[in-house]
Amino acid sequence: MCLAVPGKIVEIRNERNTRMATIDFDGITKDICLAYLPDIEVGDYAIVHVGFAISQIDEASALETLAMFRDLGILEEELAVETAAVGSDPMVDEEAQS
């Protein structure tokens, strides 16, 4: 499953002419692209899907959704999918099993 998850923008920077941010998902931080939300600022909340901020959201709604995801055990699962895909190396996993 792949959900869109709300998070708080904690840093904004320009990387190779693309507006990027560090976003905090209830204590888990990730780097995301802000190309679709050029006016969003540090401290704002955004809905993030597959590494892109796709919609701005108010703080109360974001915190309520994060709490619901946390209670259901979905937050870590959703954010771990991206980390596992990026950091996975089958050769290293194979060697560790030998």
Residue pairs with C-beta under 8 A, 6 or more apart in sequence:
1 77
1 78
2 49
2 50
2 78
2 81
3 49
3 69
3 74
3 78
4 47
4 48
4 49
4 54
4 55
5 25
5 47
5 48
5 49
5 65
5 66
5 69
5 75
5 78
5 79
6 25
6 45
6 46
6 47
6 48
6 57
6 61
6 62
6 65
6 66
7 23
7 24
7 25
7 26
7 30
7 32
7 45
7 46
7 48
7 62
7 66
8 23
8 24
8 43
8 44
8 45
8 59
8 62
9 21
9 22
9 23
9 34
9 40
9 41
9 42
9 43
9 44
9 45
9 46
9 53
10 21
10 22
10 23
10 24
10 29
10 42
11 21
11 22
11 42
12 19
12 20
12 21
12 34
12 40
12 41
12 42
13 19
13 20
13 21
14 20
18 33
18 35
19 33
19 34
19 35
19 38
20 31
20 32
20 33
20 34
21 31
21 32
21 33
21 34
21 40
21 53
22 29
22 30
22 31
22 32
23 29
23 30
23 31
23 32
23 46
23 48
23 53
25 48
25 66
25 75
25 79
26 66
26 69
26 70
26 75
28 75
28 76
28 79
30 48
30 51
30 79
30 82
31 51
32 46
32 48
32 51
32 52
32 53
33 51
33 52
33 53
34 40
34 46
34 53
35 52
36 52
36 53
36 54
37 46
37 53
37 54
37 55
37 56
40 46
40 53
40 56
44 56
45 56
45 57
45 58
45 59
45 61
45 62
46 53
46 54
46 55
46 56
46 57
47 53
47 54
47 55
47 56
47 57
48 54
50 82
51 82
57 65
66 75
69 75
69 78
